[in-house]
Amino acid sequence: MTAAPEILCVRFRLAPVYEALLPELLALLGEFTPVVQAEPPDAALADLRGAVRYFGRGPAELAAVIRVRALALHGVDCAIGAGPNPMLARMAARRAAPGTTLVVTEPAGFLRGLPVNALDGVGPATARTLCAYGLDTAGRVADAPLAVLQRVTGARTGRDLWERAHGVDRSRVVPNAAARSAAAERTFPRDETDRDRQRRALLSAAQELGARMRGEGQVCRALALTVRYADRSTTTRTRTLREPTAHSAALTSAAYALHDGLALQRARVRGVTLRAEGLTPAEHAAHQLSLDPADEKARRLEAVADRARARFGPGAIIPGSLAA
């Protein structure tokens, strides 16, 4: 059964420390359709149903124009997936070679031979459970009775898996959707080998992220650190936080732990990026009460500092180590 592949997922080949270009690339997509959803740090969804009729070109042709413009105007190459819904477009984009477009017109044929962990929402634990029952491909999951999947993984998860294995995705492209992540980057004027200067950059980035999230009433579930080296290669590490937070001290501790885990020693570092992932509204997150008076005092001081920054500017109050 064929379906019109009118949803694009554009994955820009964008180094994490250059993600400031993403808004400009989203504006480029906006020249083709107003229905564009950002998927930081390096991707976007675009609904081309209106654009196909307006421009009189198919999704693959429009994707080719988008690739050429992104490369010509911004020097950014991209891989594009086209499918009848956001899930299939994302999966196609992950399998498209740089500079190409992979179009999915027959979802069943595209999905059948893929490993089960290629389906959206299937993490390592779910994949292990399914593989233990011989359900190691999307095709075998699609062939399994719904009742079996629900017994193995639970009622809701089983239903979602069954639908995804059949290429069903009920989500839509939502323009101006709330961001699911936020990033702060710091670059050095020269290749930096000094560990203390790298940690100062991480402290500054963590302070920025924390203040930004608190100002927007959000918390994050995980923190990712990307280090870019002199040869332009990068290393990324992610840590799930003990609880969703926007507390700068907790973010800084996690950033330092990630940095220490890399054991950079004398590596020549060109820049660092901290990314707060899994953003959710603060009112929906649970916070474990602390019996540590120092922690409570730090949070009260943080709230006072936020009010001062809101009134006098972001540089009104900064940690002493950054002022040195």
Secondary structure, DSSP 8 states (H G I E B T S, - for coil): ------EEEEEE---GGGGGGHHHHHHHHHTT-S-EEEETTTEEEEE-HHHHHHHT--HHHHHHHHHHHHHHHH---EEEEEESSHHHHHHHHHHS-TT-EEE-S-HHHHHHTSBGGGSTT--HHHHHHHHHTT--BHHHHHHS-HHHHHHHH-HHHHHHHHHHHTT-------TT---SEEEEEEEEEEEE--HHHHHHHHHHHHHHHHHHHHHTTEEEEEEEEEEEETTS-EEEEEEEEEEEE--HHHHHHHHHHHHHHH--TT--EEEEEEEEES-EEGGGS-------HHHHHHHHHHHHHHHHHHHH-TTSS--HHHH-
